């Protein structure tokens, strides 16, 4: 046996005790997710739970980036572009640098990286900064004139950046440019200003489409000498040849629920060069695709158990996976599947625990570590055995970026504005000073700040006119653009200087209208593909959040996102019932259906695609997202209207119209001149309803009610919405559209105009293919659009079609501003000038389900599929304003 001398044995024990009782020295974390592949795999790092708070450092804004650690220093960039260098032991700030750009330099999501002695940072202002990491001295700046969302990657004394506009930069450690490459120039052959709609209109001589999508909003990766760039819905393989790049391939995701270029929500690369792409194409259809470059060809496959569709149960993920060998670890915002392991040969994932998340996990020796949307950090055994450990941050704000792990400590930023450090040796108290990052710092500044100009509900006002008039004119210019971690099916709403968006997967987000700066983010589990819109009302936000297990109308403090009350409702919002409640005095009024739901229903009339699935007990079950073609509804679908107290959420009255017909989900509410109007569809096939033992007639209902009491004032079963459309009103007239034929024996659809006083028919429009979402009520005309058909300009007095056009839109949810129609990808159509397209692009969305709104003198556009949100200004402001990346 080998023996140490006594003094050496003592020294060894002493040093060993020091190592056990204090952090190991010397571990670094030099870039996002540990390595240039962004694998998230750090098997050389280990932690032991429980951890405790070593300290929390206040920054200046919410944190959306990952910290890096080098030579005992922490480097972190907060949302407002302030870069901090912090001593890892004392947590004192050594130096900080405020990157220029003013209030528009916000929502910074590009994490720093270190190469040698140089710290590299990209910002929303489109500037790459290279710092002396020790002193904070700026060594080099590179103006890209293009915002930077992707984090840089570092390898072999080179640093690589890509801008949101898909410009690629290869730099030396000191920031000298080795070469550049431009996706827009090389792949799209476009030489204009990529952020200018006029240039795109001139180039295209028509509207932009998914083929013109170019954005790189997620992170690039590096494998060997080849950059992997998620740009324009493609995966670009670009090899660094030293003095120039070489395009090896532009990989395309195979056709699956469509063939348009999809959106990338996360990308990482395995040790073998396999590229894992979390993508979304449309309507919850996506998966983690595997792309591998072999002999300049791209081979594809996918990770089993990651596939989601409209008729499969499961949410998309909105972050990159992490990879250990052939095992894939994935976070997503779904209860029960927050953190899962996907093992080769297994078709289903293994849930490991934690809370729903949009933050990519980090894999240490034995644990997966990630932040939850509930504001807690989760440490989960990778073995699947043992308890899940968690740490709650001070104010419950989400953690949305990956952690860093060094010397047994965990470092992470939080959307409450603090950098947290956890370790086995921590004894600090949680911070008590709320940094109030939710407060507006840049109020609206133009002539339309009055609340009268708010687009405060999904259809513009509570009569669902879907129209405003705020003097929109060209030229138009992008004021801000930000990333969205989710999918959206409604138009965003405004109020109090904020813009509010409900993510279909359960998040509610508030940002400044002026800058797009994130103010707060809230999340509730059990929300499932809820395409519903919020309603802003006097500093309250009312939002129906629907799910197959539980559905709640929630009332939030619009300034902070704090929950004030919640109350249950039933039914499915389905595709087109985006409408929030309406408010009259102290009444909150909402309409919906009832019944049982599953991802896939039991009858062809209840499903959207695929084959029906029988229930175990023979019950009729509706698909959560069901077909647009509605001959009848399940027997347990009852049409309801609820009214709750605005202050408390307590029920005041409820109406059940199931004695008249069955249905209720395909409905709408319209509040006009102190009266509540309701319309719903019961299905068009009287013969099939009769065979099923249902009342064959009527096929729908329209009613007027007293909003205070629910008293029925009149009802009509002669005219009604025919699903996929709400009802709208103005000047004592109601307008009813829909997707279905109104009854058997006809294929014709019409818009009906009713007298709001007594439900009598004023006119029936010329035939239309369909009239979906809403009939927009402008000052001079009506507008309606058909799915995959014409848009119609309709005379308000007669119902005659004045003009029509077809720009090959699918199901776009338009809105009106004066004579201008706001379409997908910032299309603007002049309906009084031969329906001319006067603006288009840039193409930030690959799926064209949503148009834009105009609120408070600004245009706001949210991509349905691609995770981006943008604001444009117009007229004089556009002529004088410079975007943050052009200043």
Secondary structure, DSSP 8 states (H G I E B T S, - for coil): -----HHHHHHHHHHHHHHHHS--S---B-STTSSTT---B-TT----S--EEEEEEE-SS---S--EEETTEEEEE-TTSEEEEEETTT--EEEEEE-SSGGGS-------EEETTEEEEE-TTSEEEEEETTT--EEEEEE-SS---S--EEETTEEEEE-TT-EEEEEETT--EEEEEEHHHHTS---S-TT-HHHHHHHHSS---GGG-----S--EEETTEEEEEETTEEEEEEE-SSSEEEEEEEE---SS--S--EEEEEEE-TTS-EEEEEEEETTEEEEEEEEEETTEEEEEE-TT--B-TTSS-----S--EEETTEEEEE-SSTT-SEEEE-TT-SS-EE------SS--EE-SSEEEEE-TTSEEEEEETTS-S--EEEE-SS-----S--EEETTEEEEE-TTSEEEEEETT-----------TTS-SS---STT-SGGG---STTSSTT---EE-----S-EEEEEEEE-SS---S--EEETTEEEEE-TTSEEEEEETTT--EEEEEE-TT--S----EEEETTEEEEEE--SS--EEEEEETTT--EEEEEE--S--TTT-----EEETTEEEEEE----EESS-SSGGG-SSS-----TT----EESS--S--S---TT-B-EEEEEETTT--EEEEEE-TTT-B--SSEEEEEETTEEEEEEE--S-HHHHHHTTS----SEEEEEE-TTT--EEEEESSS--BSSB-EEEETTEEEE-BSS-SSTT---B--EEEETTT--EEEE-S-BS-B-B--EE-SS-EEEE-TTS-EEEE-TTT--EEEEE----SS-B-EEETTEEE-GGG-EEETTTTTEEEE------SS--B-EEEETTEEEEE-SSS-EEEEEEEHHHHHH---GGG-
